[in-house]
Amino acid sequence: MPNEELQKMKDRIKVLEQKKRVLELKVSNEARKERTRRLIQKGALLEKYLEEESLSLKDTEKLTKSISGF
């Protein structure tokens, strides 16, 4: 009897660990999607207000660094 209970508890632990991994992956994916959306929005604002769509990535970095004071 105790062996059966122990096995049931081990099985339950495995199931809960799998659910935990699935939830952690979901949270990670949501955070990544939010960050991607935020970066796209900020990039769009940069292009809109600075009107510098033709700048290379490196030139855009130099421009934003000079504006930010770094």
N, C-alpha and C positions, 0 to 999 in steps of 0.2 A: 504494500500500500504506500509507504513513504517514497519508494522508488518511482511510482506512478505520479505522485504529486510533484516530486522533484522534476521529472521529465516534463510535466505539464507547465511548470513554472519556467523551465528552460525554453520551451517552445514559445511561451508567451513573451519572454524576454526577446527572443529572436524577432518575433512579429513586431514588437514595439520598437526595436532598434531599426528595423526596416522602415517603419512608418516615420521614425525620426529622420532617417537619411532622406526620405522622399520630401519631407517638410523642409529640411535644410536646403535641399536642392531647389525647391520652389522659391524659398525666400531669396536665395542667391540669384536665381534667374530674374526675379522681380526687381531686385536691387540693380542688376545689370541693365535691365530695360529702362528703369527710371534714370539711370546715369546717362545712357545713350540718348534718351529723349532730351534730357537737360543739355547735353553737349550740342545736340543738333539745334536746339532753340537758341543757345548762346551764340553759336556760329552764325545763325541766321541774323541775329541782332547785330553782330559785328559787321556783317556784310551790308546790312540795311543802313546803319548809322554812319559807318565809316566810308561807305561807298567805294570800297577797295576790293572788288571781286577779282580783279586781275592780278593781285599780289600773290606771290608764291607763298607757300606755307612758312618758309623761313623768313620772308619779308614781313608776313603778318605777325610772326612771333616777335620780331624786332620792334614793330610798331606798337604792339600791345605792351611790350616791356617798357618802351619809352613812355608810354602813357601812364603805366602803373607806378613808375618810379623805381623799379628794380634795376 
